[in-house]
Amino acid sequence: MWRAPQIIYPFKKFKKISEEVVMRLKQIGTIAFIFTILCGQNGQKIIEQSHCCTIPTILSSGPGPDMIESNEGKDKWDIAENHGPTKVLSFTTSEGTWMSLDVSPDGKEIIFDLLGDLYTMPVNGGTATPITTGPAWDIQPAFSPDGKYIAFTSDRSGGDNIWIMNRDGSNPKQISKEKFRLLNNPVFTADGQYIIARKHFVNTRSLGAGEMWRYHIGGGNGVNVNDRRNWQHDAGEPDVSMDGRYLYYSQDVSPGNTFQYNRNPYRTIYAIHRIDFETGKKTTVTSGPGGAATPQISPDGNHLAFVRRVGLKTALFIKDLVTGNEKLLFDNLNRDAQETWAVFGVHPGFSWTPNGKNIIVTAKGGFWNVNVFNGNIKSIPFTAEVNMEITKPYGTKNRVGGDRFEVNALRHTRVSPDGKKVVFNALGKLYVADVDGSKRKRLTVQHDGLEYSPSWSPDGKQIAFTTWSDKQYGGIAVVSSNGGKPKLLKMAKGHYFNPSWSSDGAQLVYRKGGGSWIRGLNHSSETGIYTINVKGGKPKLIGTDGSEPRFTSEDSRILLMGREKGNSALYSVDLNGQDRRVLATSKYANRIILSPQEEWVLFDYRFHIYVAPFSKIGKAINLGPKTGSVPVKQLTVGSGFEPHWSDNNTVHWTLGSELFTTDLKDTFTFSPGASDSLPTPKDSGVELGWIVKSPSPKGVVAITGAKIITMDGDKVIDNGVIIIENNRIKKVSSSKTKIPKGAKMVDAYGKTIIPGLIDVHAHMGLEWDGLSSEQNWHYLANLAFGVTTTHDPSRDTEMVFANSELQKSGKILAPRIYSTGTILYGAVTGFTTEVNGLDDAKRALKRIKAFGGFSVKSYNQPRREQRQQILKAARELDMLVYPEGGSTLQHNLNMLVDGHTGIEHSIPVSPLYKDALTLYGKSGVGYTPTLVVSYGGLWGENYWYSKMKIFEHKHLQGFFPQQILDQKRRRMKVEEEDWNHIENAKAAKALSDAGVKVNNGAHGQLEGLGVHWEMWMLAQGGMSPMEALKASTLNGAEYLGMGDDLGSLEAGKLADLVILGENPLDDIKNSDSVEMVMLNGRLYDAKTMNEMVTGNSKRLPHWWEK
């Protein structure tokens, strides 16, 4: 789940999001956009309370999935095969987590699911007999009316579909055959000829909403019974009356059109609706405070059983449908899922007995028999043998702190008009080289600041580019293509983007944008599209809309990217900004670029580059991979970034540090000069990257007198000494240690030293518009609170890896920055990663690896086979896979079985029982609960806002604009027992005790302090201070494969450490008493982030301090 902080950043003017913003949203990835726009970029608040799965409502919500269906050919994937090394897990349990059940029509048996297998047992309890076993995940069983068959949800065909089998488990048969709109919660109709199930509909947001669909047991594509309310308010849990007339189901009736977290369950979230099959009439059967969900109609049709929230408890109710009276039967159920995504149901399925006198329901890890009439409640004992084969997670070691690193993150790459030279951005500067990668050099001399968006003049003799300096702000400069001192054009200070030349080389057209809460808000007025004479003169405003401006071939109009009826659009305006003409549209293209003579059109679409012939016909052509009006050719074998033309027939793009080039005569047989047989597209390009040195301090530092919490086991040294040589720890020992001669001394008497904190789920702020600053207060705030290493599992690929390399090169002060880059998203967006085979998965992972990534975020890919294919690709490419937890327990559990590296975000169910605890504990899979935004109820973030005056927090005030902190002056008042994050923290503690390595992930909710909140919440769940510190240091290092270099204070490891004023072992809340921070051997004063002892570098003033 991705969620921007609840802090909503103020803007001078709230106005409609411009076309420019929407286009940039598509270019950098929607997830990154939402984070940055809510973290302080100029724009409009989109969704105030949203998780990682948030997708803005401004994206298209068309009726079709626009997804490529999986291949059913010779390479069909089998989820039951071993896709990595496995081990057998066997144990006996008398507890189960979130078990759904049904009672047989003869009243003799209970069938239930447990860890993806189906079991039967006598209705009075006993030893359960498995009737399905194996890797397939079988859940939610339901008997047919005659008791001969069982319907169930299973992923044995690759994704969740509806199956039936004989009562003894034999002869399984697939009923639904969906590949994207998957199904669950089956129930037979009264005649036994049909099954009604919940069908899952996803659009831009990955967790979607449900409809009830009916399938004949003989086959067919099914028919919908009800239409979903919208894309985000769920419906599910169908049940059918015994007379066959009525369908009952749960419907999210909360207000609005988008799903919201932190909803109030004491009002109404869910209601139970009924559809009359004879008349088609839909009515609400029950709702009200506490909601109503999981309907089960009695055999005689006169009573409806359901669950409702009553105070802090989830209770079983029945409603007399004749009188309307409702009665509470049992108030000791496990917590329902009304407050979170409930894709598989608000509560586990339960059942009436055939005589209508009793209800069998699961609660507290077991089964209960509830007498409807006298209220007697009896426990049903059971034992089950679990035997399963689980895949071992893949592990890799990522070395940190070397003296060199590879430059992979090239941006804004452009080839010269003659095709001989290439200019690109790397490490914040522009470089020029021959197109074969040779003769690379800096383009500019005597120029400070950052350099972006280069553009070749038509004759190839000059290059225009944008500049940025935190002190001088931004402008546009021109320099000889041979290199030299650039000439700054005379224009107001501002935030400039995408200069482009007129064909005669006399003018530039460019966009002047607004500021941001990272770069600053100064010089943000008079935004829009402008032209300027290169030799001098005043800028001329063309208009306020659009982005990526270019002149037409005759310089008579301006081409712009924007929006048209919800789609990306290439359009033109005259030189006065009038006479708008739309030339091309595309549902998901980020860029649409005409060739210099406007005979061809180039566009990117879901990480591929495409080209097609183009001619003006007086109306727009719609572009996409399946466009049929003109021939469209995919140019990329892998993925592509920065598509552009050098001349009318030559296309270029990049992937990481590789430059790719293709001539149209090698693309279309009808192109001039083409042969009848076209060459095979190349899967590798020209390498433009190189290796640079990583700076590190020289000399010896001795830190003395402190209590040292080493994280080497439970080892704590009182009055200890740490000797550091260059950037690594040489020795950690007692006060008797001999101090090397000439060592620089740090007196830490009375203080406590811990390893540098590691945030493995850190969404740190980036500029949404691609214009990075020299200093980012998000980074500084994290460092100032002791966070020395971060891993961001959802961020724009080009931007985050460019900043990572800036950090490695010492050009920005920041924690170590690692990331998965753009998520491998399974919903319907412009950045969807379509995985329909192992090759697709490899292609997606190679895209991230090309920029230097070692991990990917598998984000709610709908089918299990897709998730397995990503895992298989990761093993082959030596990468780690961190999946989105997504509030779907059943998927979380089979993620454990399949051997993911870990699960990001909290398990949505608490408590967990022996079955789940044993599986997780033995799996070797890690866990990052992000309690600050945990599933199932009120988040931890809100708890700390209610308890702390962050708007008066002196340390925060040193690194935050005060306007942002002031937004939390008005705080929630909540009963202590309502803070659900504490229950999730207890589950994290139980998992830790079971052997799971739990990590600290603060989710970017509040830079710096959020990591400490996460630690404190782990302690609220029962972890000792030492355990919470370990989760925040060594566990995180090992989770990222960096345990050999980070996470503990031991000889040979990197000198990342935090000096605290107070001892966190006495009170974990002392963890934020940060006084000094050492990163890579350099020591900084935490109050100012000025270097001390190891150097004298000074932090630049924050933009609001100027």
TORKELUM-421464 format. One record per residue (C-alpha): residue in three letters; y, x, z. Coordinates in steps of 0.02 Angstrom, whole numbers, plus 50000, padded with zeros to 5 digits. Example, Ala and Ser with C-alpha at 12.3 -4.5 7.8 and 13.67 -1.06 7.14 Angstrom:
% residues 2
ALA497755061550390SER499475068450357
***
This chain:
% residues 1106
MET500005000050000TRP501715006349962ARG503165000250060ALA504935006150071PRO505695006650244GLN506324990450316ILE507994998850323ILE508944990850180TYR510305001950114PRO512054995050092PHE512954994749927LYS514754992349885LYS514324978249766PHE512764967749753LYS512524963249572LYS511174959949446ILE510074974849411SER510684982449250GLU509634985749096GLU509815004149132VAL509015002249304VAL507584991849238MET507225004349101ARG507235018749224LEU506065008649334LYS504795008549193GLN505055026949154ILE504775034149328GLY503445021949385THR503765005849476ILE503045011349642ALA504205026349648PHE505655015449595ILE505445002849734PHE505345016249865THR506895025049805ILE507915009649771LEU507565003149945CYS507765020450017GLY509535021149963GLN509795020849776ASN511095010349691GLY510334993649650GLN509824977349724LYS508634973749865ILE507054967249782ILE505824963649920GLU506304966350101GLN504584967150177SER503264974050064HIS501784985750070CYS501174999349953CYS500574985949836THR502334979749806ILE502854977449626PRO504594970949589THR504794953249529ILE505864958849383LEU504304964449291SER503514952749166SER502344939649234GLY501554934249072PRO499994923549064GLY498784936648998PRO498034951649086ASP498464963648944MET497044974848997ILE495694983148893GLU494004975948937SER492604987648990ASN491414994048860GLU489674986448858GLY488944999848745LYS487655013348765ASP488575021948907LYS488605006749021TRP488925012249200ASP487655008549335ILE488415007549507ALA486695009549585GLU486445026949513ASN486855042449613HIS488545049049558GLY488545063349681PRO487465070649819THR486825057349938LYS486055055450108VAL485075041350190LEU485845031950335SER484655021950445PHE485015013250609THR484704997350706THR486124985950754SER486374969850850GLU488204969150800GLY489024965550635THR490814966050570TRP491534951150474MET489834943250431SER489814927850321LEU488354915850340ASP487544899750282VAL486214888650359SER484744883250250PRO484634864650204ASP483034863050307GLY483964870050458LYS482704883750489GLU483584899450431ILE485244908350434ILE485704919550289PHE487094932250316ASP487854948050247LEU487904964650336LEU488594980550256GLY488324974250081ASP486534967950102LEU485914950250132TYR484774945950277THR483884930350337MET483314926050512PRO482734910650610VAL484164899050657ASN483864903050840GLY483984921850810GLY482794936450809THR482434950650692ALA483344949250527THR482414951950363PRO483354960150219ILE483174950850055THR484344961849954THR484524980549977GLY485214995249881PRO486925001649829ALA487534985049758TRP488724976149876ASP488034958649908ILE489044946950018GLN489504928750053PRO487804920250029ALA487654901350004PHE486084890649990SER485854878149849PRO485704859949908ASP483824860249885GLY483654876949974LYS482774885349829TYR484174896749775ILE485524907649849ALA487214910749771PHE488134926449822THR489514938549774SER488904955049705ASP489614970149613ARG487924975049541SER488604972649364GLY490094983949401GLY491314971949481ASP491284956949597ASN490444942249512ILE489404927249560TRP487514928749557ILE486054917649605MET484284922049657ASN482764913949728ARG482724910549913ASP481624925749943GLY482834937249850SER481854938049689ASN482454935249512PRO484324938849530LYS485354931649389GLN487184934649348ILE488204918649328SER489994924449300LYS490344939649192GLU492154943749227LYS492834961349205PHE494594959149270ARG494784941849348LEU493414944649475LEU492594931749589ASN491994928649765ASN491634914849892PRO490324904849794VAL489714887549842PHE488514875849752THR489044858649697ALA488064843949768ASP486914842549616GLY486494861149621GLN486974863149438TYR488644871649463ILE489444884749572ILE491264884349623ALA492024901049671ARG493704909049698LYS494324918449544HIS495554932549575PHE497134933149469VAL498164948949465ASN499764952149372THR501024965449421ARG500504965349603SER498774971849632LEU498154959349761GLY498614943549670ALA498074925649703GLY496564914549682GLU496034899149585MET494444888949606TRP493314889949453ARG491714880749413TYR490234889049326HIS488624881249266ILE487074889949331GLY486474891249152GLY487964901649099GLY489634899649013ASN491404905849044GLY491814893049177VAL493284881249195ASN494684881449320VAL494734867349446ASN496474870449513ASP497954880549453ARG498574894249567ARG500254891249649ASN500954907649581TRP500414925749565GLN500534930249750HIS500134915149860ASP498264915349880ALA496964901549880GLY495104902749913GLU493634898450025PRO493014883149927ASP491804870449998VAL491104854749916SER490664838350000MET488824833250000ASP489194818049893GLY489964829549763ARG491644820749758TYR492814832549849LEU493274850949841TYR494094858449994TYR494944875449994SER496224886050086GLN497964887750012ASP499374899350063VAL500844887250082SER502104899250156PRO503824898250077GLY504474908349931ASN503664915249774THR503094932149839PHE501864937549972GLN502714943550130TYR502044953950273ASN502474951050457ARG502344932250435ASN502344920550584PRO500584913450611TYR501244901250740ARG502074891850600THR501094887150444ILE500404900350327TYR498824891950263ALA498384873750239ILE496784865450180HIS496914855950017ARG495694843649942ILE495404839049761ASP494594822549715PHE493434826249568GLU493504808149511THR495394805949507GLY495994823949505LYS497174819949648LYS497594834349765THR498034831149947THR498344841450103VAL496984837950229THR497674848050373SER499014861050407GLY500324863150542PRO500734876650670GLY499404890050671GLY498884885450495ALA497184879650437ALA495904889150334THR494054891650293PRO493584873350273GLN491794867450299ILE491444849050271SER490104840750377PRO488504834250294ASP489084816250312GLY490814820350246ASN491694813150399HIS492204829150486LEU493024844950427ALA492804861350520PHE494104874850499VAL494954889350587ARG496714889850658ARG497774901950756VAL498124895950933GLY499234907851027LEU498424924951017LYS496714917750974THR495854911650818ALA494944895550855LEU493654884150774PHE494254866250752ILE493544850250683LYS494534835850609ASP493904818050607LEU494334812750430VAL494224794450479THR495414794650628GLY496364810550588ASN496024817350761GLU495794836150781LYS494834845050918LEU494674863350968LEU492854868550984PHE492814887451010ASP494294899051038ASN493414915651045LEU493314919850860ASN493864936350788ARG495644937050726ASP495884928350559ALA496724936450409GLN498134923950383GLU499474937250405THR498804949150275TRP498014948950102ALA496424938550116VAL495604941449947PHE493854938550019GLY494374924650136VAL495434921150289HIS493884920850400PRO492034924550373GLY491054909850306PHE490164898550432SER489064883050416TRP488594866150487THR486794863050529PRO485984849650417ASN486014836650555GLY487894838350572LYS487784841550760ASN488094860250766ILE489094873950682ILE488454891750666VAL489864904350662THR490094923050686ALA491194930150822LYS491304945950927GLY490034954850820GLY488684941450836PHE488164923650797TRP488604908050895ASN487924890350897VAL489294877750936ASN488824859950978VAL490114848750896PHE489944834251017ASN489704841651191GLY490584858251161ASN489124868951219ILE489174886451148LYS487654897651140SER487464915551079ILE486164918650945PRO485404935950970PHE484904946450820THR484394963850769ALA484464971150595GLU483814987250522VAL485084995550409ASN484455007450277MET485675013450147GLU485985028350036ILE487765034550044THR488665047349937LYS489385062650022PRO491255064749996TYR491775078949883GLY492745092849967THR493815106649897LYS494885120349971ASN496705121449923ARG497475138049966VAL499255137650029GLY500595150650051GLY500155162949915ASP501445175049849ARG501415167149675PHE501235150149597GLU501105142549424VAL502565133149349ASN501805117149282ALA503145103749303LEU504185104849145ARG505425090949113HIS506645085948976THR505755096548846ARG506575096248674VAL506125105748515SER507525111948401PRO507885103348233ASP507085117848137GLY505535117048247LYS505655135148300LYS506355134248477VAL506075123548629VAL507195120348779PHE506585112948943ASN506975110749127ALA505965120149257LEU506405125449434GLY508065116449418LYS508665126649269LEU508555126049080TYR507475138448987VAL507325141748801ALA505815149248713ASP504985150448544VAL503855135548512ASP502335146748533GLY502895149648714SER503495167348688LYS505225174748722ARG505595162948866LYS507275165748951ARG508575156549052LEU509745147248937THR511315149349041VAL512155163749131GLN513515162949263HIS513135144949302ASP512695138349473GLY511965121449507LEU510575111449424GLU510355108549238TYR509575093349155SER509375083148995PRO509635096148858SER510045090348681TRP510085101148524SER511545099748405PRO511015094548229ASP511245112248163GLY510265119448310LYS511675131048361GLN512185122548523ILE511375113548668ALA512235100348773PHE511575096548946THR512035088249110THR512445097649268TRP512345093749452SER513015102749605ASP513065094949777LYS514765103049798GLN515525100749625TYR514575084949574GLY514045082249395GLY514665084849219ILE514145088849041ALA514125106348970VAL513835114448800VAL513105131648774SER512545142048627SER510695139648590ASN510555158548600GLY511075157348781GLY512635162148876LYS513985155048984PRO514135136248962LYS515745126948929LEU516035111749038LEU516795097048947LYS518375089849020MET517845073949106ALA517895066449279LYS516635071949409GLY515175060249409HIS513315057249382TYR512885060249199PHE511335057249094ASN510595059248920PRO511925067048810SER511525065748625TRP512425072348471SER513155063448323SER512395068748156ASP513985078348111GLY513945087748275ALA515695082248321GLN515325069848462LEU514185066848608VAL513625050048672TYR513045049248853ARG512825038149004LYS513855039449161GLY512845032549306GLY513145028349486GLY512795038749639SER511405036549765TRP511075037849949ILE510255054649921ARG511545062949806GLY512975053049879LEU514035038449826ASN515615047849779HIS516215048149598SER515185032849555SER516515022249473GLU516725017349290THR514895018649245GLY514315015149069ILE513985022148895TYR515315034048829THR515695045148680ILE516725060948685ASN517325073448556VAL516485090048589LYS518065099748549GLY519125089748668GLY519835072648700LYS519625058048817PRO517945049548842LYS517835032548759LEU516915018348845ILE515685009648730GLY514944997348855THR514184995549027ASP512384991248981GLY510945001448915SER510215018648937GLU509655033748833PRO511045032148705ARG510915039648531PHE511955038548374THR511195030048223SER510875041148073GLU512585037147998ASP513505038348165SER514135020548142ARG513215012848289ILE512445017448456LEU510575015248492LEU510145010348671MET508645005848776GLY508754989648872ARG507884973048900GLU507594957948791LYS506724942348858GLY505794952248990ASN505244966248874SER505854983848842ALA507014983948693LEU507824996248574TYR509464989048515SER511084994848437VAL512914990848462ASP514434995548363LEU515635009048422ASN516584995948522GLY515014990248613GLN514914973948515ASP513744966248387ARG512114968948484ARG510604969848368VAL508844971148437LEU507764982448328ALA506124983648425THR505354976848583SER503824981348684LYS503024974148838TYR502694990948921ALA503495004948820ASN504615016348921ARG505485023948772ILE505675017948592ILE506395031648481LEU506835030848297SER506585046148190PRO508205054848132GLN508185045547965GLU507585029448050GLU505995028147947TRP504785029648093VAL504725023648271LEU503975033148418PHE503535024848583ASP502555028348741TYR501415015448819ARG500385017748976PHE500425036748967HIS500005037648781ILE501165041648636TYR501135030848478VAL502005031348310ALA502255018248175PRO503255015848015PHE504945007348039SER506164997847931LYS507524985347974ILE507084967347934GLY508474958348024LYS507434954748178ALA506484964648308ILE504744971548283ASN503614970648434LEU502724986948473GLY501114990448564PRO499434998848537LYS498764982948455THR500284979148345GLY499614972048182SER501194970448080VAL501244989148041PRO499985003348061VAL500095010948234LYS499305027648275GLN498965034848447LEU499485053148446THR498875058548618VAL497095063248656GLY497525064748839SER499185058848909GLY500955061848853PHE502695063748926GLU504415067248851PRO504085060848673HIS505405066048546TRP505735070648364SER506305087548301ASP506495081448121ASN506045065648027ASN504195069948014THR503775080048170VAL503395072948342HIS503265082448505TRP502765078348682THR502215087248839LEU500875086248972GLY501325096849121SER501745113949050GLU500935110948880LEU501925106948723PHE501085096348589THR501645094748409THR501035084048266ASP501635081548087LEU501565063948016LYS500585070447866ASP499205074147991THR499345056548061PHE499405044347916THR498555046347748PHE500025037647664SER501295049847736PRO502015061947606GLY500945077547594ALA499455069947685SER497675072947629ASP496325059847619SER495475067447771LEU496585068947925PRO496315082948052THR495625078948224PRO497035077348352LYS497175092248468ASP496745090148651SER497715105748704GLY499465111648668VAL500545127148680GLU500715133848856LEU502535135348910GLY502245138249095TRP502205154749186ILE501895162249357VAL503325165449479LYS503435173549649SER503525163249807PRO504815170249928SER504305173850106PRO505165182950248LYS504775201050285GLY504515208650454VAL503785204150623VAL504295190150740ALA503685188050919ILE503835171351007THR503565173151194GLY503465163151354ALA502895146351286LYS501415135151319ILE500435135851156ILE499395120851104THR498385129950972MET497295115950901ASP495925129050899GLY494755117050989ASP495625111751149LYS496305129151181VAL497975129451269ILE498825145751319ASP500095145851459ASN501505158451444GLY500805164051278VAL501365175151135ILE501315172250948ILE501515187250834ILE502025183150655GLU502045195650513ASN502955190050357ASN502365171950335ARG500705172450429ILE500155172450608LYS499475189350661LYS499015185550840VAL499015171450967SER498685177151143SER499255178451323SER500835186151393LYS499925202651409THR499995204851221LYS500875220551165ILE502415216451061PRO502555227050903LYS504015238850897GLY505485231950801ALA504905213950811LYS506235200450810MET506115191250975VAL506145172651009ASP506205167851193ALA505275151351213TYR505055151951401GLY504705134651471LYS504445127051301THR502895121051209ILE502315126351037ILE501235115650924PRO500695118150743GLY501825111150610LEU501545092450590ILE500655086250434ASP501065069350360VAL499675065350238HIS500455048850183ALA502295053150163HIS503355043250041MET504885054250045GLY506415048749948LEU506695054449769GLU508085050449649TRP507575035149547ASP508655040649401GLY507885058049382LEU509425067749435SER508895077749587SER510115085249709GLU510165102749781GLN509855096149956ASN508895080450005TRP509205073650179HIS507515064750176TYR506685081750168LEU507835089250299ALA507545074950421ASN505675077550411LEU505845096150439ALA507055093550582PHE505735083250671GLY504385096350645VAL503535089850487THR503105105350388THR501835098550263THR501845082050169HIS500695073350047ASP501415058749951PRO500055047149883SER501225037649767ARG502675045749679ASP503355048549504THR502315062749433GLU503665072849346MET504925071549487VAL503815075049635PHE502955090349560ALA504625097149500ASN505265095949679SER503665103649744GLU503965118749635LEU505775119649691GLN505155120149870LYS503865133549832SER505175144049746GLY506365142649894LYS507685133449793ILE507685118249907LEU507385117250094ALA505985104950121PRO504265103250198ARG502835108550088ILE502715094849957TYR501055088949886SER500685072749797THR499485062349696GLY500895058849573THR500925041549497ILE499545030549564LEU498035025749459TYR498555007649464GLY497364993349430ALA498604979049407VAL499554973949251THR501084985149228GLY501774998249112PHE500995011849219THR499265003949232THR497855016449221GLU496505008349117VAL494815015149171ASN493375008749067GLY492255023849071LEU492095041449136ASP493155048548994ASP494595036949041ALA494465042649220LYS494465060949171ARG495975058149061ALA496925050249205LEU496495064249326LYS496915077749201ARG498635069949187ILE498955073549370LYS498085090449370ALA499175096149225PHE500675095549342GLY499805105149480GLY499055090549575PHE497415091949669SER497255073649718VAL497425056049648LYS497765038949722SER496465026549662TYR497505010949684ASN496584994249685GLN495604997149528PRO494754980049523ARG492954985049483ARG491874996149590GLU491235005049434GLN493025010249396ARG493235017449569GLN491585026649551GLN492095033649383ILE493675040649460LEU492625048649597LYS491425056149469ALA492875063049368ALA493625070549525ARG492015079749565GLU492005087149390LEU493845091949398ASP493835098349578MET495015085149644LEU495145073549793VAL495265054549787TYR496285044749914PRO496055026049881GLU497225012149929GLY496435002450071GLY497234986650006SER496784975250152THR495064971950077LEU493734975950205GLN492264973950087HIS492994986349964ASN493424998150106LEU491614998050162ASN490905001849992MET492235015249971LEU491365023650118VAL489675021750035ASP490335029149872GLY491075044549957HIS492955043649938THR493955057450021GLY494725044950139ILE495485027650153GLU497355025550156HIS498045011650268SER497255002350409ILE495604993450400PRO496194975250403VAL494924969850534SER494944974350718PRO493904976950818LEU492544985450719TYR490744984050777LYS489244995350776ASP488804992650594ALA490504997750526LEU490795011150657THR489125019350619LEU489365018850431TYR491125025850440GLY490675038750570LYS489215045550469SER490055044450299GLY491185059750314VAL492635049550244GLY494335052050324TYR495535038650385THR497425037250377PRO497855020750464THR499765021250437LEU499975010750593VAL501825010150558VAL501394997450421SER499674991950475TYR498794976750405GLY498384960650495GLY499954956950594LEU501604964050651TRP501864982050601GLY502154996450718GLU503795000750633ASN504574984850701TYR503924988750874TRP504885005050883TYR506454997650810SER506364984750950LYS506104998151083MET507285011951026LYS509115012550984ILE508865022950828PHE510685019750783GLU511145030550933HIS509765043450913LYS510695060050912HIS509395069550815LEU509255056150681GLN511135055050669GLY511165073150616PHE510175069050458PHE510505050750417PRO512035041550354GLN512585031350503GLN512715015450398ILE510845015950372LEU510445018050556ASP511665004150602GLN510614991650509LYS509384991950652ARG510614986450783ARG509914968850773ARG508114969750824MET506574958850841LYS506084951451008VAL504204949251013GLU502934946351151GLU502004962551187GLU500314954851150ASP500864950450973TRP501014968550916ASN499454969550808HIS499654988050770ILE498964991650943GLU497334982850897ASN497254993250739ALA497585008750842LYS496125004150955ALA495035003150800ALA495665020350747LYS495175027150917ALA493455019150903LEU493245027050732SER493795043850799ASP492515042550938ALA491215038350805GLY491585054650715VAL492945049650591LYS494385061750566VAL495935051250588ASN497565057450511ASN499425054650534GLY500275045650390ALA502025038950423HIS502265030650253GLY504085035750236GLN504645021850352LEU505885032550447GLU506045050550395GLY505525062850530LEU505385051150678GLY504075040450592VAL502765054050611HIS503055054150798TRP502945035250805GLU501265036450719MET500675048850850TRP501285037950991MET500405022750917LEU498765032250907ALA498995035351093GLN499335016751120GLY497605013851047GLY496805025151175MET496895042551101SER497315056551221PRO498865066751183MET497745080751121GLU496825068951004ALA498455061850936LEU499125079350907LYS497525084450819ALA497675069350704SER499425075350663THR498995093550630LEU497235100350602ASN496445084150542GLY497795082050411ALA497605100050353GLU495735097950331TYR495975081150246LEU497035089850113GLY495815104350097MET497065116150180GLY496215119350344ASP496035137950309ASP497925139950305LEU498695125850405GLY498425114350553SER498165126250698LEU498945141550775GLU497675155150737ALA497735172650668GLY497785172750478LYS498525155450459LEU500265151850395ALA501695152350518ASP502115133850519LEU502495128650697VAL503625118050806ILE504475123150968LEU504695108351086GLY505795106751238GLU504485096351329ASN502585096351339PRO501755082351237LEU500145084351338ASP501085077451487ASP501785063151385ILE501465061151199LYS503235054651177ASN503835072251213SER503265076651038ASP504995072950968SER505885085251082VAL505995097050935GLU507135112050960MET506555124350828VAL505465123250674MET504615137550584LEU504115134950404ASN503195148650311GLY503805161450438ARG505635156350433LEU506375149350593TYR507645135150593ASP508725126950725ALA508115108950724LYS509835101850763THR510675109650612MET509255116150502ASN510175132750495GLU509035147850491MET508985158250648VAL508195174950695THR507275176950529GLY508855175050424ASN510585167550419SER510515154150283LYS511575138950321ARG511235121050276LEU512505113450157PRO513535099050225HIS512765081950199TRP513715072050070TRP514375060350205GLU515035075250304LYS516185081150165
***
